[in-house]
Amino acid sequence: MTHLMETPRKLRPKRPFFLRRGPMENIATTLIAIGFLMLFQPFLLVLYTYSLVMLLAGTAMFIIVSKFPE
C-alpha cells in the first residue's frame, strides 16, 4: 500500500495592503456609504456637491477591486 505524502505548499509573500481584496472592498463600501450620507445631509452644500463623485469613486473602486484574487 502506498502512502501519499502531502507536499508542503510554497509560502507566498503577503500582498501589500492596497492589493488585497478584502480590505479594499471594505474601503470601497465605506466610500459608497460616505457618499450616500453626504447626499442626504441637509447642512453643507459642499458635501452635497461632492456626494455623487464619492459614490461613483466608491462604486468604480468596488468593481475594480472585486476582480482581485482572494
mmCIF file as Biopython writes it, N, C-alpha, C and O atoms, coordinates in Angstrom:
data_model
#
loop_
_atom_site.group_PDB
_atom_site.id
_atom_site.type_symbol
_atom_site.label_atom_id
_atom_site.label_alt_id
_atom_site.label_comp_id
_atom_site.label_asym_id
_atom_site.label_entity_id
_atom_site.label_seq_id
_atom_site.pdbx_PDB_ins_code
_atom_site.Cartn_x
_atom_site.Cartn_y
_atom_site.Cartn_z
_atom_site.occupancy
_atom_site.B_iso_or_equiv
_atom_site.auth_seq_id
_atom_site.auth_asym_id
_atom_site.pdbx_PDB_model_num
ATOM 1   N N  . MET A ? 1  ? 0.844   -1.182 0.000   1.0 0.0 1  A 1 
ATOM 2   C CA . MET A ? 1  ? 0.000   0.000  0.000   1.0 0.0 1  A 1 
ATOM 3   C C  . MET A ? 1  ? 0.889   1.246  0.000   1.0 0.0 1  A 1 
ATOM 4   O O  . MET A ? 1  ? 1.802   1.375  0.816   1.0 0.0 1  A 1 
ATOM 5   N N  . THR A ? 2  ? 0.615   2.121  -0.893  1.0 0.0 2  A 1 
ATOM 6   C CA . THR A ? 2  ? 1.410   3.347  -0.976  1.0 0.0 2  A 1 
ATOM 7   C C  . THR A ? 2  ? 0.791   4.437  -0.108  1.0 0.0 2  A 1 
ATOM 8   O O  . THR A ? 2  ? -0.427  4.605  -0.038  1.0 0.0 2  A 1 
ATOM 9   N N  . HIS A ? 3  ? 1.673   5.154  0.536   1.0 0.0 3  A 1 
ATOM 10  C CA . HIS A ? 3  ? 1.213   6.287  1.342   1.0 0.0 3  A 1 
ATOM 11  C C  . HIS A ? 3  ? 1.484   7.563  0.561   1.0 0.0 3  A 1 
ATOM 12  O O  . HIS A ? 3  ? 2.601   7.832  0.118   1.0 0.0 3  A 1 
ATOM 13  N N  . LEU A ? 4  ? 0.445   8.314  0.415   1.0 0.0 4  A 1 
ATOM 14  C CA . LEU A ? 4  ? 0.606   9.581  -0.282  1.0 0.0 4  A 1 
ATOM 15  C C  . LEU A ? 4  ? 1.106   10.623 0.713   1.0 0.0 4  A 1 
ATOM 16  O O  . LEU A ? 4  ? 0.535   10.827 1.784   1.0 0.0 4  A 1 
ATOM 17  N N  . MET A ? 5  ? 2.154   11.247 0.329   1.0 0.0 5  A 1 
ATOM 18  C CA . MET A ? 5  ? 2.721   12.265 1.199   1.0 0.0 5  A 1 
ATOM 19  C C  . MET A ? 5  ? 2.343   13.637 0.667   1.0 0.0 5  A 1 
ATOM 20  O O  . MET A ? 5  ? 2.474   13.927 -0.522  1.0 0.0 5  A 1 
ATOM 21  N N  . GLU A ? 6  ? 1.889   14.440 1.548   1.0 0.0 6  A 1 
ATOM 22  C CA . GLU A ? 6  ? 1.485   15.784 1.136   1.0 0.0 6  A 1 
ATOM 23  C C  . GLU A ? 6  ? 2.718   16.660 1.008   1.0 0.0 6  A 1 
ATOM 24  O O  . GLU A ? 6  ? 3.525   16.767 1.932   1.0 0.0 6  A 1 
ATOM 25  N N  . THR A ? 7  ? 2.847   17.278 -0.146  1.0 0.0 7  A 1 
ATOM 26  C CA . THR A ? 7  ? 3.994   18.163 -0.341  1.0 0.0 7  A 1 
ATOM 27  C C  . THR A ? 7  ? 3.673   19.527 0.253   1.0 0.0 7  A 1 
ATOM 28  O O  . THR A ? 7  ? 2.559   20.025 0.095   1.0 0.0 7  A 1 
ATOM 29  N N  . PRO A ? 8  ? 4.620   20.123 0.919   1.0 0.0 8  A 1 
ATOM 30  C CA . PRO A ? 8  ? 4.350   21.436 1.517   1.0 0.0 8  A 1 
ATOM 31  C C  . PRO A ? 8  ? 4.166   22.497 0.429   1.0 0.0 8  A 1 
ATOM 32  O O  . PRO A ? 8  ? 4.861   22.511 -0.587  1.0 0.0 8  A 1 
ATOM 33  N N  . ARG A ? 9  ? 3.213   23.370 0.683   1.0 0.0 9  A 1 
ATOM 34  C CA . ARG A ? 9  ? 2.977   24.470 -0.259  1.0 0.0 9  A 1 
ATOM 35  C C  . ARG A ? 9  ? 4.064   25.508 -0.104  1.0 0.0 9  A 1 
ATOM 36  O O  . ARG A ? 9  ? 4.616   25.716 0.976   1.0 0.0 9  A 1 
ATOM 37  N N  . LYS A ? 10 ? 4.350   26.150 -1.214  1.0 0.0 10 A 1 
ATOM 38  C CA . LYS A ? 10 ? 5.289   27.264 -1.137  1.0 0.0 10 A 1 
ATOM 39  C C  . LYS A ? 10 ? 4.586   28.431 -0.456  1.0 0.0 10 A 1 
ATOM 40  O O  . LYS A ? 10 ? 3.441   28.754 -0.773  1.0 0.0 10 A 1 
ATOM 41  N N  . LEU A ? 11 ? 5.267   29.040 0.459   1.0 0.0 11 A 1 
ATOM 42  C CA . LEU A ? 11 ? 4.691   30.193 1.129   1.0 0.0 11 A 1 
ATOM 43  C C  . LEU A ? 11 ? 4.781   31.400 0.223   1.0 0.0 11 A 1 
ATOM 44  O O  . LEU A ? 11 ? 5.860   31.815 -0.200  1.0 0.0 11 A 1 
ATOM 45  N N  . ARG A ? 12 ? 3.618   31.949 -0.062  1.0 0.0 12 A 1 
ATOM 46  C CA . ARG A ? 12 ? 3.593   33.151 -0.884  1.0 0.0 12 A 1 
ATOM 47  C C  . ARG A ? 12 ? 3.811   34.364 0.000   1.0 0.0 12 A 1 
ATOM 48  O O  . ARG A ? 12 ? 3.291   34.422 1.114   1.0 0.0 12 A 1 
ATOM 49  N N  . PRO A ? 13 ? 4.564   35.319 -0.479  1.0 0.0 13 A 1 
ATOM 50  C CA . PRO A ? 13 ? 4.706   36.542 0.323   1.0 0.0 13 A 1 
ATOM 51  C C  . PRO A ? 13 ? 3.363   37.268 0.389   1.0 0.0 13 A 1 
ATOM 52  O O  . PRO A ? 13 ? 2.587   37.254 -0.566  1.0 0.0 13 A 1 
ATOM 53  N N  . LYS A ? 14 ? 3.107   37.892 1.517   1.0 0.0 14 A 1 
ATOM 54  C CA . LYS A ? 14 ? 1.852   38.627 1.671   1.0 0.0 14 A 1 
ATOM 55  C C  . LYS A ? 14 ? 1.795   39.789 0.693   1.0 0.0 14 A 1 
ATOM 56  O O  . LYS A ? 14 ? 2.779   40.496 0.476   1.0 0.0 14 A 1 
ATOM 57  N N  . ARG A ? 15 ? 0.633   39.964 0.118   1.0 0.0 15 A 1 
ATOM 58  C CA . ARG A ? 15 ? 0.446   41.094 -0.800  1.0 0.0 15 A 1 
ATOM 59  C C  . ARG A ? 15 ? 0.386   42.388 -0.008  1.0 0.0 15 A 1 
ATOM 60  O O  . ARG A ? 15 ? -0.016  42.395 1.156   1.0 0.0 15 A 1 
ATOM 61  N N  . PRO A ? 16 ? 0.785   43.481 -0.639  1.0 0.0 16 A 1 
ATOM 62  C CA . PRO A ? 16 ? 0.630   44.780 0.038   1.0 0.0 16 A 1 
ATOM 63  C C  . PRO A ? 16 ? -0.846  45.055 0.316   1.0 0.0 16 A 1 
ATOM 64  O O  . PRO A ? 16 ? -1.728  44.502 -0.343  1.0 0.0 16 A 1 
ATOM 65  N N  . PHE A ? 17 ? -1.098  45.905 1.289   1.0 0.0 17 A 1 
ATOM 66  C CA . PHE A ? 17 ? -2.468  46.193 1.726   1.0 0.0 17 A 1 
ATOM 67  C C  . PHE A ? 17 ? -3.359  46.632 0.573   1.0 0.0 17 A 1 
ATOM 68  O O  . PHE A ? 17 ? -4.516  46.218 0.495   1.0 0.0 17 A 1 
ATOM 69  N N  . PHE A ? 18 ? -2.834  47.463 -0.320  1.0 0.0 18 A 1 
ATOM 70  C CA . PHE A ? 18 ? -3.664  48.006 -1.390  1.0 0.0 18 A 1 
ATOM 71  C C  . PHE A ? 18 ? -3.917  47.004 -2.519  1.0 0.0 18 A 1 
ATOM 72  O O  . PHE A ? 18 ? -4.619  47.331 -3.475  1.0 0.0 18 A 1 
ATOM 73  N N  . LEU A ? 19 ? -3.367  45.804 -2.430  1.0 0.0 19 A 1 
ATOM 74  C CA . LEU A ? 19 ? -3.641  44.769 -3.431  1.0 0.0 19 A 1 
ATOM 75  C C  . LEU A ? 19 ? -4.437  43.600 -2.861  1.0 0.0 19 A 1 
ATOM 76  O O  . LEU A ? 19 ? -4.646  42.603 -3.554  1.0 0.0 19 A 1 
ATOM 77  N N  . ARG A ? 20 ? -4.880  43.704 -1.625  1.0 0.0 20 A 1 
ATOM 78  C CA . ARG A ? 20 ? -5.693  42.650 -1.032  1.0 0.0 20 A 1 
ATOM 79  C C  . ARG A ? 20 ? -7.165  42.944 -1.254  1.0 0.0 20 A 1 
ATOM 80  O O  . ARG A ? 20 ? -7.609  44.083 -1.112  1.0 0.0 20 A 1 
ATOM 81  N N  . ARG A ? 21 ? -7.906  41.927 -1.597  1.0 0.0 21 A 1 
ATOM 82  C CA . ARG A ? 21 ? -9.304  42.104 -1.955  1.0 0.0 21 A 1 
ATOM 83  C C  . ARG A ? 21 ? -10.177 42.508 -0.770  1.0 0.0 21 A 1 
ATOM 84  O O  . ARG A ? 21 ? -10.953 43.458 -0.876  1.0 0.0 21 A 1 
ATOM 85  N N  . GLY A ? 22 ? -10.067 41.817 0.335   1.0 0.0 22 A 1 
ATOM 86  C CA . GLY A ? 22 ? -10.944 42.055 1.479   1.0 0.0 22 A 1 
ATOM 87  C C  . GLY A ? 22 ? -10.895 43.480 2.012   1.0 0.0 22 A 1 
ATOM 88  O O  . GLY A ? 22 ? -11.927 44.148 2.063   1.0 0.0 22 A 1 
ATOM 89  N N  . PRO A ? 23 ? -9.727  43.958 2.409   1.0 0.0 23 A 1 
ATOM 90  C CA . PRO A ? 23 ? -9.667  45.321 2.958   1.0 0.0 23 A 1 
ATOM 91  C C  . PRO A ? 23 ? -10.064 46.394 1.943   1.0 0.0 23 A 1 
ATOM 92  O O  . PRO A ? 23 ? -10.691 47.390 2.304   1.0 0.0 23 A 1 
ATOM 93  N N  . MET A ? 24 ? -9.704  46.193 0.690   1.0 0.0 24 A 1 
ATOM 94  C CA . MET A ? 24 ? -10.038 47.211 -0.318  1.0 0.0 24 A 1 
ATOM 95  C C  . MET A ? 24 ? -11.531 47.233 -0.611  1.0 0.0 24 A 1 
ATOM 96  O O  . MET A ? 24 ? -12.087 48.295 -0.887  1.0 0.0 24 A 1 
ATOM 97  N N  . GLU A ? 25 ? -12.196 46.065 -0.554  1.0 0.0 25 A 1 
ATOM 98  C CA . GLU A ? 25 ? -13.653 46.063 -0.718  1.0 0.0 25 A 1 
ATOM 99  C C  . GLU A ? 25 ? -14.314 46.798 0.444   1.0 0.0 25 A 1 
ATOM 100 O O  . GLU A ? 25 ? -15.309 47.497 0.256   1.0 0.0 25 A 1 
ATOM 101 N N  . ASN A ? 26 ? -13.762 46.638 1.641   1.0 0.0 26 A 1 
ATOM 102 C CA . ASN A ? 26 ? -14.306 47.361 2.796   1.0 0.0 26 A 1 
ATOM 103 C C  . ASN A ? 26 ? -14.133 48.868 2.639   1.0 0.0 26 A 1 
ATOM 104 O O  . ASN A ? 26 ? -15.037 49.634 2.974   1.0 0.0 26 A 1 
ATOM 105 N N  . ILE A ? 27 ? -12.993 49.292 2.137   1.0 0.0 27 A 1 
ATOM 106 C CA . ILE A ? 27 ? -12.758 50.722 1.914   1.0 0.0 27 A 1 
ATOM 107 C C  . ILE A ? 27 ? -13.717 51.259 0.852   1.0 0.0 27 A 1 
ATOM 108 O O  . ILE A ? 27 ? -14.279 52.342 1.010   1.0 0.0 27 A 1 
ATOM 109 N N  . ALA A ? 28 ? -13.902 50.498 -0.233  1.0 0.0 28 A 1 
ATOM 110 C CA . ALA A ? 28 ? -14.817 50.930 -1.293  1.0 0.0 28 A 1 
ATOM 111 C C  . ALA A ? 28 ? -16.244 51.029 -0.768  1.0 0.0 28 A 1 
ATOM 112 O O  . ALA A ? 28 ? -16.959 51.973 -1.103  1.0 0.0 28 A 1 
ATOM 113 N N  . THR A ? 29 ? -16.665 50.074 0.043   1.0 0.0 29 A 1 
ATOM 114 C CA . THR A ? 29 ? -18.011 50.111 0.626   1.0 0.0 29 A 1 
ATOM 115 C C  . THR A ? 29 ? -18.162 51.310 1.553   1.0 0.0 29 A 1 
ATOM 116 O O  . THR A ? 29 ? -19.220 51.938 1.593   1.0 0.0 29 A 1 
ATOM 117 N N  . THR A ? 30 ? -17.110 51.627 2.296   1.0 0.0 30 A 1 
ATOM 118 C CA . THR A ? 30 ? -17.147 52.796 3.169   1.0 0.0 30 A 1 
ATOM 119 C C  . THR A ? 30 ? -17.262 54.078 2.358   1.0 0.0 30 A 1 
ATOM 120 O O  . THR A ? 30 ? -17.999 54.986 2.743   1.0 0.0 30 A 1 
ATOM 121 N N  . LEU A ? 31 ? -16.546 54.166 1.242   1.0 0.0 31 A 1 
ATOM 122 C CA . LEU A ? 31 ? -16.662 55.351 0.380   1.0 0.0 31 A 1 
ATOM 123 C C  . LEU A ? 31 ? -18.080 55.503 -0.152  1.0 0.0 31 A 1 
ATOM 124 O O  . LEU A ? 31 ? -18.604 56.615 -0.209  1.0 0.0 31 A 1 
ATOM 125 N N  . ILE A ? 32 ? -18.699 54.404 -0.538  1.0 0.0 32 A 1 
ATOM 126 C CA . ILE A ? 32 ? -20.080 54.449 -1.031  1.0 0.0 32 A 1 
ATOM 127 C C  . ILE A ? 32 ? -21.016 54.930 0.078   1.0 0.0 32 A 1 
ATOM 128 O O  . ILE A ? 32 ? -21.891 55.761 -0.162  1.0 0.0 32 A 1 
ATOM 129 N N  . ALA A ? 33 ? -20.830 54.408 1.286   1.0 0.0 33 A 1 
ATOM 130 C CA . ALA A ? 33 ? -21.677 54.811 2.410   1.0 0.0 33 A 1 
ATOM 131 C C  . ALA A ? 33 ? -21.492 56.292 2.751   1.0 0.0 33 A 1 
ATOM 132 O O  . ALA A ? 33 ? -22.464 56.991 3.037   1.0 0.0 33 A 1 
ATOM 133 N N  . ILE A ? 34 ? -20.253 56.764 2.720   1.0 0.0 34 A 1 
ATOM 134 C CA . ILE A ? 34 ? -19.997 58.184 2.993   1.0 0.0 34 A 1 
ATOM 135 C C  . ILE A ? 34 ? -20.652 59.057 1.924   1.0 0.0 34 A 1 
ATOM 136 O O  . ILE A ? 34 ? -21.253 60.085 2.237   1.0 0.0 34 A 1 
ATOM 137 N N  . GLY A ? 35 ? -20.531 58.640 0.652   1.0 0.0 35 A 1 
ATOM 138 C CA . GLY A ? 35 ? -21.185 59.385 -0.422  1.0 0.0 35 A 1 
ATOM 139 C C  . GLY A ? 35 ? -22.688 59.427 -0.260  1.0 0.0 35 A 1 
ATOM 140 O O  . GLY A ? 35 ? -23.320 60.447 -0.533  1.0 0.0 35 A 1 
ATOM 141 N N  . PHE A ? 36 ? -23.259 58.326 0.181   1.0 0.0 36 A 1 
ATOM 142 C CA . PHE A ? 36 ? -24.708 58.271 0.416   1.0 0.0 36 A 1 
ATOM 143 C C  . PHE A ? 36 ? -25.108 59.225 1.540   1.0 0.0 36 A 1 
ATOM 144 O O  . PHE A ? 36 ? -26.093 59.954 1.424   1.0 0.0 36 A 1 
ATOM 145 N N  . LEU A ? 37 ? -24.338 59.214 2.626   1.0 0.0 37 A 1 
ATOM 146 C CA . LEU A ? 37 ? -24.635 60.131 3.735   1.0 0.0 37 A 1 
ATOM 147 C C  . LEU A ? 37 ? -24.454 61.588 3.318   1.0 0.0 37 A 1 
ATOM 148 O O  . LEU A ? 37 ? -25.228 62.454 3.726   1.0 0.0 37 A 1 
ATOM 149 N N  . MET A ? 38 ? -23.441 61.857 2.513   1.0 0.0 38 A 1 
ATOM 150 C CA . MET A ? 38 ? -23.217 63.219 2.023   1.0 0.0 38 A 1 
ATOM 151 C C  . MET A ? 38 ? -24.389 63.681 1.160   1.0 0.0 38 A 1 
ATOM 152 O O  . MET A ? 38 ? -24.742 64.860 1.167   1.0 0.0 38 A 1 
ATOM 153 N N  . LEU A ? 39 ? -24.979 62.770 0.432   1.0 0.0 39 A 1 
ATOM 154 C CA . LEU A ? 39 ? -26.091 63.105 -0.458  1.0 0.0 39 A 1 
ATOM 155 C C  . LEU A ? 39 ? -27.344 63.516 0.317   1.0 0.0 39 A 1 
ATOM 156 O O  . LEU A ? 39 ? -28.097 64.381 -0.130  1.0 0.0 39 A 1 
ATOM 157 N N  . PHE A ? 40 ? -27.567 62.893 1.484   1.0 0.0 40 A 1 
ATOM 158 C CA . PHE A ? 40 ? -28.814 63.121 2.209   1.0 0.0 40 A 1 
ATOM 159 C C  . PHE A ? 40 ? -28.670 63.974 3.454   1.0 0.0 40 A 1 
ATOM 160 O O  . PHE A ? 40 ? -29.585 64.020 4.276   1.0 0.0 40 A 1 
ATOM 161 N N  . GLN A ? 41 ? -27.551 64.646 3.612   1.0 0.0 41 A 1 
ATOM 162 C CA . GLN A ? 41 ? -27.415 65.551 4.749   1.0 0.0 41 A 1 
ATOM 163 C C  . GLN A ? 41 ? -27.882 66.945 4.336   1.0 0.0 41 A 1 
ATOM 164 O O  . GLN A ? 41 ? -27.627 67.369 3.209   1.0 0.0 41 A 1 
ATOM 165 N N  . PRO A ? 42 ? -28.557 67.660 5.226   1.0 0.0 42 A 1 
ATOM 166 C CA . PRO A ? 42 ? -29.124 68.975 4.865   1.0 0.0 42 A 1 
ATOM 167 C C  . PRO A ? 42 ? -28.284 70.176 5.299   1.0 0.0 42 A 1 
ATOM 168 O O  . PRO A ? 42 ? -28.767 71.305 5.227   1.0 0.0 42 A 1 
ATOM 169 N N  . PHE A ? 43 ? -27.038 69.970 5.749   1.0 0.0 43 A 1 
ATOM 170 C CA . PHE A ? 43 ? -26.305 71.052 6.400   1.0 0.0 43 A 1 
ATOM 171 C C  . PHE A ? 43 ? -25.332 71.796 5.497   1.0 0.0 43 A 1 
ATOM 172 O O  . PHE A ? 43 ? -25.339 73.027 5.476   1.0 0.0 43 A 1 
ATOM 173 N N  . LEU A ? 44 ? -24.501 71.085 4.754   1.0 0.0 44 A 1 
ATOM 174 C CA . LEU A ? 44 ? -23.446 71.729 3.989   1.0 0.0 44 A 1 
ATOM 175 C C  . LEU A ? 44 ? -23.605 71.448 2.497   1.0 0.0 44 A 1 
ATOM 176 O O  . LEU A ? 44 ? -23.684 70.295 2.073   1.0 0.0 44 A 1 
ATOM 177 N N  . LEU A ? 45 ? -23.649 72.504 1.726   1.0 0.0 45 A 1 
ATOM 178 C CA . LEU A ? 45 ? -23.812 72.357 0.282   1.0 0.0 45 A 1 
ATOM 179 C C  . LEU A ? 45 ? -22.582 71.712 -0.363  1.0 0.0 45 A 1 
ATOM 180 O O  . LEU A ? 45 ? -22.711 70.986 -1.349  1.0 0.0 45 A 1 
ATOM 181 N N  . VAL A ? 46 ? -21.398 71.969 0.183   1.0 0.0 46 A 1 
ATOM 182 C CA . VAL A ? 46 ? -20.178 71.409 -0.397  1.0 0.0 46 A 1 
ATOM 183 C C  . VAL A ? 46 ? -20.173 69.877 -0.287  1.0 0.0 46 A 1 
ATOM 184 O O  . VAL A ? 46 ? -19.698 69.193 -1.195  1.0 0.0 46 A 1 
ATOM 185 N N  . LEU A ? 47 ? -20.698 69.340 0.816   1.0 0.0 47 A 1 
ATOM 186 C CA . LEU A ? 47 ? -20.791 67.884 0.938   1.0 0.0 47 A 1 
ATOM 187 C C  . LEU A ? 47 ? -21.773 67.322 -0.088  1.0 0.0 47 A 1 
ATOM 188 O O  . LEU A ? 47 ? -21.507 66.294 -0.710  1.0 0.0 47 A 1 
ATOM 189 N N  . TYR A ? 48 ? -22.891 67.990 -0.260  1.0 0.0 48 A 1 
ATOM 190 C CA . TYR A ? 48 ? -23.871 67.556 -1.254  1.0 0.0 48 A 1 
ATOM 191 C C  . TYR A ? 48 ? -23.271 67.612 -2.664  1.0 0.0 48 A 1 
ATOM 192 O O  . TYR A ? 48 ? -23.525 66.738 -3.492  1.0 0.0 48 A 1 
ATOM 193 N N  . THR A ? 49 ? -22.480 68.642 -2.921  1.0 0.0 49 A 1 
ATOM 194 C CA . THR A ? 49 ? -21.882 68.819 -4.244  1.0 0.0 49 A 1 
ATOM 195 C C  . THR A ? 49 ? -20.968 67.660 -4.613  1.0 0.0 49 A 1 
ATOM 196 O O  . THR A ? 49 ? -20.975 67.208 -5.758  1.0 0.0 49 A 1 
ATOM 197 N N  . TYR A ? 50 ? -20.188 67.178 -3.665  1.0 0.0 50 A 1 
ATOM 198 C CA . TYR A ? 50 ? -19.230 66.115 -3.953  1.0 0.0 50 A 1 
ATOM 199 C C  . TYR A ? 50 ? -19.745 64.710 -3.643  1.0 0.0 50 A 1 
ATOM 200 O O  . TYR A ? 50 ? -18.988 63.744 -3.736  1.0 0.0 50 A 1 
ATOM 201 N N  . SER A ? 51 ? -20.996 64.585 -3.284  1.0 0.0 51 A 1 
ATOM 202 C CA . SER A ? 51 ? -21.529 63.273 -2.926  1.0 0.0 51 A 1 
ATOM 203 C C  . SER A ? 51 ? -21.569 62.323 -4.121  1.0 0.0 51 A 1 
ATOM 204 O O  . SER A ? 51 ? -21.247 61.144 -3.977  1.0 0.0 51 A 1 
ATOM 205 N N  . LEU A ? 52 ? -21.951 62.806 -5.276  1.0 0.0 52 A 1 
ATOM 206 C CA . LEU A ? 52 ? -22.002 61.944 -6.460  1.0 0.0 52 A 1 
ATOM 207 C C  . LEU A ? 52 ? -20.602 61.481 -6.855  1.0 0.0 52 A 1 
ATOM 208 O O  . LEU A ? 52 ? -20.411 60.330 -7.247  1.0 0.0 52 A 1 
ATOM 209 N N  . VAL A ? 53 ? -19.634 62.376 -6.751  1.0 0.0 53 A 1 
ATOM 210 C CA . VAL A ? 53 ? -18.255 61.998 -7.056  1.0 0.0 53 A 1 
ATOM 211 C C  . VAL A ? 53 ? -17.802 60.881 -6.113  1.0 0.0 53 A 1 
ATOM 212 O O  . VAL A ? 53 ? -17.157 59.925 -6.544  1.0 0.0 53 A 1 
ATOM 213 N N  . MET A ? 54 ? -18.141 61.002 -4.830  1.0 0.0 54 A 1 
ATOM 214 C CA . MET A ? 54 ? -17.757 59.989 -3.845  1.0 0.0 54 A 1 
ATOM 215 C C  . MET A ? 54 ? -18.457 58.656 -4.137  1.0 0.0 54 A 1 
ATOM 216 O O  . MET A ? 54 ? -17.836 57.596 -4.058  1.0 0.0 54 A 1 
ATOM 217 N N  . LEU A ? 55 ? -19.738 58.714 -4.471  1.0 0.0 55 A 1 
ATOM 218 C CA . LEU A ? 55 ? -20.468 57.490 -4.815  1.0 0.0 55 A 1 
ATOM 219 C C  . LEU A ? 55 ? -19.863 56.807 -6.038  1.0 0.0 55 A 1 
ATOM 220 O O  . LEU A ? 55 ? -19.667 55.591 -6.043  1.0 0.0 55 A 1 
ATOM 221 N N  . LEU A ? 56 ? -19.574 57.575 -7.054  1.0 0.0 56 A 1 
ATOM 222 C CA . LEU A ? 56 ? -19.009 56.993 -8.274  1.0 0.0 56 A 1 
ATOM 223 C C  . LEU A ? 56 ? -17.607 56.439 -8.039  1.0 0.0 56 A 1 
ATOM 224 O O  . LEU A ? 56 ? -17.267 55.381 -8.567  1.0 0.0 56 A 1 
ATOM 225 N N  . ALA A ? 57 ? -16.793 57.138 -7.255  1.0 0.0 57 A 1 
ATOM 226 C CA . ALA A ? 57 ? -15.445 56.651 -6.957  1.0 0.0 57 A 1 
ATOM 227 C C  . ALA A ? 57 ? -15.507 55.342 -6.174  1.0 0.0 57 A 1 
ATOM 228 O O  . ALA A ? 57 ? -14.761 54.409 -6.471  1.0 0.0 57 A 1 
ATOM 229 N N  . GLY A ? 58 ? -16.381 55.266 -5.185  1.0 0.0 58 A 1 
ATOM 230 C CA . GLY A ? 58 ? -16.531 54.038 -4.410  1.0 0.0 58 A 1 
ATOM 231 C C  . GLY A ? 58 ? -17.043 52.886 -5.253  1.0 0.0 58 A 1 
ATOM 232 O O  . GLY A ? 58 ? -16.580 51.754 -5.112  1.0 0.0 58 A 1 
ATOM 233 N N  . THR A ? 59 ? -17.997 53.168 -6.129  1.0 0.0 59 A 1 
ATOM 234 C CA . THR A ? 59 ? -18.547 52.124 -6.992  1.0 0.0 59 A 1 
ATOM 235 C C  . THR A ? 59 ? -17.500 51.615 -7.980  1.0 0.0 59 A 1 
ATOM 236 O O  . THR A ? 59 ? -17.352 50.406 -8.163  1.0 0.0 59 A 1 
ATOM 237 N N  . ALA A ? 60 ? -16.778 52.529 -8.614  1.0 0.0 60 A 1 
ATOM 238 C CA . ALA A ? 60 ? -15.730 52.126 -9.562  1.0 0.0 60 A 1 
ATOM 239 C C  . ALA A ? 60 ? -14.635 51.335 -8.843  1.0 0.0 60 A 1 
ATOM 240 O O  . ALA A ? 60 ? -14.139 50.334 -9.361  1.0 0.0 60 A 1 
ATOM 241 N N  . MET A ? 61 ? -14.269 51.789 -7.657  1.0 0.0 61 A 1 
ATOM 242 C CA . MET A ? 61 ? -13.245 51.077 -6.889  1.0 0.0 61 A 1 
ATOM 243 C C  . MET A ? 61 ? -13.721 49.679 -6.525  1.0 0.0 61 A 1 
ATOM 244 O O  . MET A ? 61 ? -12.949 48.723 -6.603  1.0 0.0 61 A 1 
ATOM 245 N N  . PHE A ? 62 ? -14.982 49.548 -6.129  1.0 0.0 62 A 1 
ATOM 246 C CA . PHE A ? 62 ? -15.513 48.235 -5.769  1.0 0.0 62 A 1 
ATOM 247 C C  . PHE A ? 62 ? -15.514 47.296 -6.968  1.0 0.0 62 A 1 
ATOM 248 O O  . PHE A ? 62 ? -15.168 46.122 -6.836  1.0 0.0 62 A 1 
ATOM 249 N N  . ILE A ? 63 ? -15.895 47.797 -8.124  1.0 0.0 63 A 1 
ATOM 250 C CA . ILE A ? 63 ? -15.915 46.967 -9.333  1.0 0.0 63 A 1 
ATOM 251 C C  . ILE A ? 63 ? -14.512 46.483 -9.682  1.0 0.0 63 A 1 
ATOM 252 O O  . ILE A ? 63 ? -14.323 45.315 -10.022 1.0 0.0 63 A 1 
ATOM 253 N N  . ILE A ? 64 ? -13.526 47.379 -9.597  1.0 0.0 64 A 1 
ATOM 254 C CA . ILE A ? 64 ? -12.157 47.006 -9.925  1.0 0.0 64 A 1 
ATOM 255 C C  . ILE A ? 64 ? -11.588 46.043 -8.885  1.0 0.0 64 A 1 
ATOM 256 O O  . ILE A ? 64 ? -10.977 45.036 -9.242  1.0 0.0 64 A 1 
ATOM 257 N N  . VAL A ? 65 ? -11.782 46.340 -7.622  1.0 0.0 65 A 1 
ATOM 258 C CA . VAL A ? 65 ? -11.195 45.527 -6.553  1.0 0.0 65 A 1 
ATOM 259 C C  . VAL A ? 65 ? -11.837 44.140 -6.485  1.0 0.0 65 A 1 
ATOM 260 O O  . VAL A ? 65 ? -11.183 43.175 -6.088  1.0 0.0 65 A 1 
ATOM 261 N N  . SER A ? 66 ? -13.092 44.034 -6.864  1.0 0.0 66 A 1 
ATOM 262 C CA . SER A ? 66 ? -13.756 42.724 -6.794  1.0 0.0 66 A 1 
ATOM 263 C C  . SER A ? 66 ? -13.159 41.739 -7.801  1.0 0.0 66 A 1 
ATOM 264 O O  . SER A ? 66 ? -13.437 40.542 -7.723  1.0 0.0 66 A 1 
ATOM 265 N N  . LYS A ? 67 ? -12.359 42.214 -8.726  1.0 0.0 67 A 1 
ATOM 266 C CA . LYS A ? 67 ? -11.679 41.328 -9.698  1.0 0.0 67 A 1 
ATOM 267 C C  . LYS A ? 67 ? -10.346 40.811 -9.167  1.0 0.0 67 A 1 
ATOM 268 O O  . LYS A ? 67 ? -9.753  39.918 -9.771  1.0 0.0 67 A 1 
ATOM 269 N N  . PHE A ? 68 ? -9.860  41.355 -8.046  1.0 0.0 68 A 1 
ATOM 270 C CA . PHE A ? 68 ? -8.604  40.902 -7.463  1.0 0.0 68 A 1 
ATOM 271 C C  . PHE A ? 68 ? -8.755  39.459 -6.983  1.0 0.0 68 A 1 
ATOM 272 O O  . PHE A ? 68 ? -9.852  39.056 -6.594  1.0 0.0 68 A 1 
ATOM 273 N N  . PRO A ? 69 ? -7.673  38.673 -7.002  1.0 0.0 69 A 1 
ATOM 274 C CA . PRO A ? 69 ? -7.759  37.323 -6.447  1.0 0.0 69 A 1 
ATOM 275 C C  . PRO A ? 69 ? -7.891  37.370 -4.933  1.0 0.0 69 A 1 
ATOM 276 O O  . PRO A ? 69 ? -7.504  38.351 -4.298  1.0 0.0 69 A 1 
ATOM 277 N N  . GLU A ? 70 ? -8.435  36.316 -4.366  1.0 0.0 70 A 1 
ATOM 278 C CA . GLU A ? 70 ? -8.628  36.240 -2.907  1.0 0.0 70 A 1 
ATOM 279 C C  . GLU A ? 70 ? -7.326  36.351 -2.174  1.0 0.0 70 A 1 
ATOM 280 O O  . GLU A ? 70 ? -7.305  36.307 -0.944  1.0 0.0 70 A 1 
#
